[in-house]
Amino acid sequence: MKNVLSRGWTRPRLSRVAGLAGAGVAVGAVLAAMTASGAADAATRPAADASSSGFIGGTDSNYIAIPGPAPYRMPAIGGSYGGYIGMAGNWANWQGCHGAVVNSASDASAARTNFTTYHTGIGVGSYWFMGGPGVDPHFNGRDVEAAAWGADQAKAALADLNKQSQKVNYPVVFMDVELPGHAPAYTPAQDNGWNAVYTSACSGKVKTNGINPQVDRAEFNGFADYLTAHSSYKAGVYSSPAIWNSIFGKYGGLSNTYEWTYNGDTSSLSNLPDGWCLAGTSTCAQFFGGMTSSSKYALMWQWSGGGGTYNGYGDFDQIDTARTP
């Protein structure tokens, strides 16, 4: 999900524009959903408590200073702080490639306090930065192996979740499915192994271009099946329409998997979210896999922050608390 490594760096939301052309993605389709208008003066903006029932603001990944004392508020835009989504783990780090794991104990603590003490928001959630079949050390082009590789990642994600000091209470674990481009802090593979097979997990060198999207989907299903069979968590996915379609093609249909999207994002903080759209604009969240914002499985929208839409603070999310599974 981004590009630098500590509480002073800013990680670009992983599937931004950089490197996508080389990965075979229609960059124009991604750019069409982006607005680069800069951050507005926070002092002149109204608080961001959503006017649509059930919605609240939150943050994810990189540390952002959350205004206190408790109950905590959203940075820059005001309104109640409604949740934090951190990275449970990164396939590259798990495979010994030194990929960054981005998780803020401070922001998680603030979100948990608001949830447990003030009954505000969703508390603490988590995602796993997925590696596709092409970075599987045992890749053989078969569905069975891809499903096993997905299950292995789910097992690693559950182990990492058990180690975190701020325990996750949100019932959905999101698979982060994206094409990061040039993001060496996160991954040696520009497409995370979804569209190309690498000589080894950590080499960053393509052996073969092209992976059957049915094999990609087998891995995705393997993760989801293991997660739900071995824990109380429900399976979710973070992606966008252009990226999702470029990986899974005709095998990308989703009917009962929870979604967190970032399309319809902007670098401007002038127009805050009202439900699934930015107030006073025609910019709205765009979900994927055949799902729309009216679905009960549409949970979150990363509407600003990181990469091509950096707003000066970090990742801001719109969360529908009424749809918490």
C-alpha positions in Angstrom: 0.0 0.0 0.0 2.7 2.8 -0.1 6.4 3.8 -0.6 8.5 4.8 2.4 9.3 3.1 5.7 8.8 4.7 9.0 6.8 7.2 10.8 8.2 10.0 8.7 7.7 8.4 5.3 4.7 8.2 3.2 3.8 5.0 1.5 2.0 5.4 -1.8 -1.3 3.5 -1.9 0.1 0.5 -3.6 -1.6 0.5 -6.9 -1.1 4.0 -8.0 0.1 5.1 -11.4 3.8 4.4 -11.1 4.8 1.3 -12.9 1.4 0.3 -14.0 2.0 0.8 -17.7 4.8 -1.8 -17.5 2.5 -4.2 -15.7 0.0 -4.0 -18.6 -2.6 -1.9 -16.8 -4.5 0.9 -18.6 -3.1 3.9 -16.7 -5.8 6.1 -18.2 -8.4 4.1 -16.4 -6.7 4.7 -13.1 -6.0 8.4 -13.7 -9.6 9.0 -14.6 -10.6 8.2 -11.0 -8.0 10.6 -9.5 -8.2 14.3 -8.7 -5.0 16.2 -7.8 -6.1 19.5 -6.3 -4.0 19.8 -3.1 -4.9 20.0 0.6 -7.2 22.8 1.7 -6.8 24.8 5.0 -8.2 22.6 7.7 -9.2 25.6 9.8 -11.8 26.6 7.2 -13.4 23.2 6.8 -16.4 21.9 8.7 -15.9 18.8 10.8 -16.0 15.5 8.9 -18.7 13.7 10.9 -20.6 12.1 8.0 -24.1 13.4 7.4 -25.2 10.0 6.0 -26.2 7.6 8.7 -23.6 5.0 9.7 -20.6 6.6 8.1 -17.5 7.7 10.0 -13.9 8.6 9.1 -10.8 6.5 9.8 -7.2 6.1 8.7 -4.9 3.2 7.7 -1.3 2.1 7.4 1.2 5.0 8.1 1.2 6.7 11.4 -0.8 10.0 11.5 -1.0 12.1 14.7 -4.5 11.6 15.9 -5.8 14.6 17.9 -6.7 14.0 21.5 -7.3 13.7 24.4 -9.9 11.0 24.1 -12.4 10.8 22.6 -10.0 11.1 19.6 -10.7 13.2 16.5 -9.9 12.8 12.8 -6.7 14.7 11.8 -6.9 17.7 9.5 -10.6 17.3 8.7 -12.2 17.0 12.1 -15.0 14.7 13.2 -14.8 11.6 15.3 -12.0 9.2 14.8 -13.7 6.0 13.6 -11.1 3.3 13.1 -7.6 2.3 12.1 -6.7 -0.4 9.5 -3.1 -1.7 9.8 -1.0 -4.1 7.8 -0.9 -7.5 9.5 2.0 -8.6 7.3 3.6 -8.5 3.9 4.3 -11.5 1.7 7.8 -10.1 0.8 8.8 -9.8 4.5 7.4 -13.2 5.2 9.5 -14.7 2.4 12.7 -12.9 3.7 12.7 -10.2 1.1 12.7 -7.4 3.7 9.3 -5.9 2.6 8.0 -3.2 4.9 5.2 -3.9 7.4 3.2 -0.8 8.1 1.3 -0.7 11.3 0.9 2.1 13.8 0.3 0.9 17.4 -0.4 4.6 18.4 -3.2 5.0 15.9 -4.6 1.6 16.6 -4.7 2.4 20.3 -6.6 5.6 19.7 -9.1 3.8 17.5 -9.5 1.0 20.1 -10.1 3.6 22.9 -12.8 5.3 20.9 -14.5 2.0 20.1 -14.3 0.4 23.6 -14.8 3.4 25.8 -16.8 5.8 23.7 -18.7 3.3 21.5 -17.5 5.2 18.4 -16.5 3.6 15.1 -15.1 0.2 14.3 -11.9 0.0 16.4 -8.9 -1.8 14.8 -8.9 -3.7 11.5 -6.2 -5.4 9.4 -5.0 -6.3 5.9 -2.4 -8.7 4.4 -0.2 -7.5 1.5 -0.7 -10.3 -1.0 1.9 -11.9 -3.2 0.4 -13.5 -6.3 1.2 -17.0 -7.8 4.2 -15.7 -9.6 6.3 -15.2 -6.4 5.4 -18.6 -5.0 8.7 -20.6 -4.7 6.7 -23.7 -5.8 4.8 -22.2 -8.7 3.8 -24.8 -11.3 0.9 -23.1 -13.1 -1.7 -25.3 -11.4 -4.8 -24.2 -9.4 -4.0 -26.6 -6.6 -0.6 -25.1 -5.9 -1.9 -21.5 -6.2 -4.7 -22.3 -3.7 -2.0 -23.8 -1.3 0.1 -20.6 -1.7 -3.0 -18.5 -0.8 -3.7 -20.7 2.2 -0.1 -20.4 3.4 -0.4 -16.6 3.3 -3.6 -16.7 5.3 -1.9 -18.9 7.9 0.9 -16.4 8.1 -1.5 -13.5 8.4 -3.3 -15.2 11.3 0.0 -15.8 13.0 1.0 -12.1 12.6 -2.4 -10.9 13.9 -1.8 -12.9 17.1 1.4 -11.1 17.7 0.1 -7.5 17.5 0.0 -5.5 20.7 -3.2 -3.7 19.7 -5.5 -6.7 18.9 -7.8 -6.5 15.9 -11.5 -6.5 16.7 -12.9 -5.7 13.3 -14.3 -9.0 11.9 -13.0 -8.7 8.4 -9.3 -9.3 7.3 -8.7 -7.7 3.9 -6.5 -9.2 1.2 -4.5 -6.3 -0.3 -4.6 -7.1 -4.1 -2.7 -4.6 -6.1 0.1 -3.8 -8.6 2.5 -1.6 -6.7 4.9 -0.7 -9.6 8.2 0.6 -8.4 7.8 0.3 -4.6 11.0 -1.5 -3.4 10.3 -0.7 0.2 7.3 -3.1 -0.1 8.1 -5.6 -2.7 10.8 -6.8 -5.1 8.0 -7.7 -7.7 6.4 -4.7 -9.5 3.2 -6.7 -10.0 3.4 -8.6 -6.8 3.5 -11.8 -8.8 -0.1 -11.5 -10.2 0.8 -11.1 -13.9 4.3 -12.5 -14.1 6.4 -15.4 -12.8 9.7 -14.5 -11.1 12.9 -16.4 -11.0 12.6 -16.5 -7.2 10.4 -14.8 -4.6 12.9 -12.1 -3.8 14.8 -11.7 -7.2 12.6 -9.0 -8.8 13.5 -10.7 -12.1 10.7 -11.9 -14.4 11.1 -15.5 -15.7 7.8 -15.6 -17.6 5.2 -13.0 -18.4 1.6 -13.9 -18.1 -0.4 -16.0 -15.5 -3.7 -17.6 -16.2 -6.3 -15.5 -14.3 -8.0 -18.7 -13.2 -4.7 -19.5 -11.3 -4.8 -16.1 -9.7 -8.3 -16.6 -8.6 -7.5 -20.1 -7.1 -4.9 -18.4 -4.9 -7.4 -15.7 -3.8 -9.9 -18.4 -2.9 -7.3 -20.4 -1.1 -6.6 -17.5 1.2 -10.2 -16.8 1.9 -11.1 -20.4 2.5 -8.3 -21.0 4.9 -9.0 -17.7 6.8 -12.7 -18.5 7.3 -12.1 -22.2 8.2 -9.4 -21.5 10.8 -10.6 -18.3 12.4 -13.8 -16.2 13.1 -12.6 -13.6 10.6 -14.5 -13.0 7.4 -12.7 -12.5 4.1 -12.4 -9.1 2.5 -10.3 -7.5 -0.3 -8.7 -4.1 -0.9 -8.4 -3.2 -4.6 -9.9 -1.1 -7.4 -11.8 -1.8 -10.6 -8.9 -1.3 -13.1 -6.4 -3.4 -11.0 -8.9 -6.1 -10.2 -10.0 -6.6 -13.8 -6.4 -6.6 -15.1 -5.5 -9.5 -12.7 -8.6 -11.7 -12.7 -10.5 -10.8 -15.9 -13.5 -13.1 -16.3 -12.7 -14.9 -13.1 -13.1 -11.7 -11.0 -16.8 -11.9 -10.0 -17.5 -11.3 -6.3 -20.7 -12.0 -4.6 -20.0 -12.6 -0.9 -16.6 -11.1 -0.3 -16.3 -7.8 1.6 -14.7 -4.9 -0.2 -12.5 -1.9 0.6 -11.9 0.3 -2.5 -9.7 3.3 -3.3 -11.1 4.4 -6.6 -12.8 7.7 -6.6 -9.9 9.1 -4.5 -8.6 12.6 -4.4 -5.7 14.6 -3.0 -8.0 17.5 -2.0 -9.5 17.8 1.4 -11.9 20.6 0.3 -14.9 18.3 -0.3 -15.4 15.7 2.4 -17.3 12.4 2.0 -21.0 12.3 2.4 -21.9 8.7 2.2 -20.1 7.1 -0.8 -19.6 10.4 -2.6 -17.6 13.6 -2.0 -20.0 16.4 -1.0 -20.8 18.8 -3.8 -19.1 16.7 -6.5 -19.8 13.8 -8.8 -16.8 11.9 -7.4 -18.0 8.7 -5.7 -16.5 5.4 -4.5 -16.1 2.7 -7.2 -16.2 -0.9 -6.1 -15.2 -3.9 -8.2 -15.9 -7.5 -9.1 -19.5 -6.6 -10.1 -20.2 -5.0 -6.7 -21.7 -1.5 -6.2 -21.8 0.8 -3.2 -25.4 -0.4 -2.5 -24.2 -3.9 -1.7 -24.0 -4.9 2.0 -20.4 -6.2 1.2 -19.2 -2.6 0.3 -17.6 -1.6 3.6 -14.8 1.0 3.1 -13.5 3.7 0.7 -10.0 5.1 0.9 -11.0 8.4 -0.5 -7.7 10.4 0.0 -4.1 9.9 0.7 -0.8 8.4 -0.6 0.9 8.2 -3.9 -0.8 10.2 -6.6 -3.4 11.5 -4.3 -1.2 12.5 -1.3 -3.0 15.1 0.8 -0.2 16.1 3.2 -1.3 13.8 6.0 -1.9 10.2 5.0 -4.6 7.7 4.2 -8.2 8.8 5.0 -11.0 6.3 4.8 -14.8 6.5 4.8 -16.3 3.6 6.8 -19.9 2.4 6.8 -20.3 1.2 10.4 -23.9 0.2 9.7 -22.5 -2.6 7.5 -20.1 -4.0 10.0 -20.5 -7.8 9.5 
